[in-house]
Amino acid sequence: PWLIRLYGSQYSSFAYVIPAFLAVAALNAPINTIGNAIVAKNGQLHWLWFSCISFISLMACLIIAPATTTFWAIFAHGVAALTMLTVVLIHAKRKRLI
């Protein structure tokens, strides 16, 4: 309810959308920091591949989605963020960046 007051009443019928996208944004926060470390260690090509993998997972989710709804947008964004986070963490651990 307090988020609806913050963002406006036009979002009242989509009360789950804002918290869901905020949760996905929380998944993206460590990706940027670890990504900076990867790029700083001359890992630009790796970062490009990780971005491509994440984009492909995003597009695959949207292509197989049975409808164009906010649920599927949140789901696809979450899958892409989890994919990116997974590959970035695996790479960073292998390179001893974290």
MOWO-V501947 format. One record per pair of residues at least 4 apart in sequence whose ideal C-beta (glycine too) atoms are under 8 Angstrom apart, sorted by sequence separation. I is the first residue (numbers start at 0). J is the second residue. If there is no record, write none. Layout:
[[I:J] [I:J]]
//
This chain:
[[0:4] [1:5] [2:6] [3:7] [6:10] [10:14] [13:17] [14:18] [15:19] [16:20] [17:21] [18:22] [19:23] [20:24] [21:25] [22:26] [23:27] [24:28] [26:30] [27:31] [28:32] [29:33] [30:34] [31:35] [32:36] [33:37] [34:38] [35:39] [36:40] [38:42] [42:46] [43:47] [44:48] [45:49] [46:50] [47:51] [48:52] [49:53] [50:54] [51:55] [52:56] [53:57] [54:58] [55:59] [56:60] [57:61] [58:62] [59:63] [60:64] [64:68] [67:71] [68:72] [69:73] [70:74] [71:75] [72:76] [73:77] [74:78] [75:79] [76:80] [77:81] [78:82] [79:83] [80:84] [81:85] [82:86] [83:87] [84:88] [85:89] [86:90] [87:91] [88:92] [89:93] [90:94] [92:96] [3:8] [37:42] [38:43] [66:71] [67:72] [91:96] [92:97] [10:16] [65:71] [90:96] [91:97] [3:10] [10:17] [64:71] [2:10] [3:11] [37:45] [38:46] [37:46] [88:97] [61:71] [64:74] [3:14] [6:17] [60:71] [61:72] [64:75] [2:14] [34:46] [0:14] [60:74] [61:75] [2:17] [34:49] [60:75] [2:18] [57:75] [60:78] [57:76] [60:79] [57:78] [56:78] [57:79] [56:79] [54:79] [53:79] [56:82] [53:80] [53:82] [52:82] [53:83] [52:83] [50:83] [53:86] [49:83] [52:86] [49:86] [49:87] [49:90] [45:90] [42:90] [23:73] [30:80] [37:87] [26:77] [42:94] [16:69] [20:73] [23:76] [27:80] [30:83] [34:87] [37:90] [19:73] [23:77] [26:80] [30:84] [33:87] [37:91] [40:94] [22:77] [26:81] [29:84] [33:88] [36:91] [13:69] [20:76] [27:83] [40:96] [16:73] [23:80] [27:84] [30:87] [37:94] [19:77] [26:84] [29:87] [33:91] [37:96] [36:96] [36:97] [33:96] [33:97]]
//
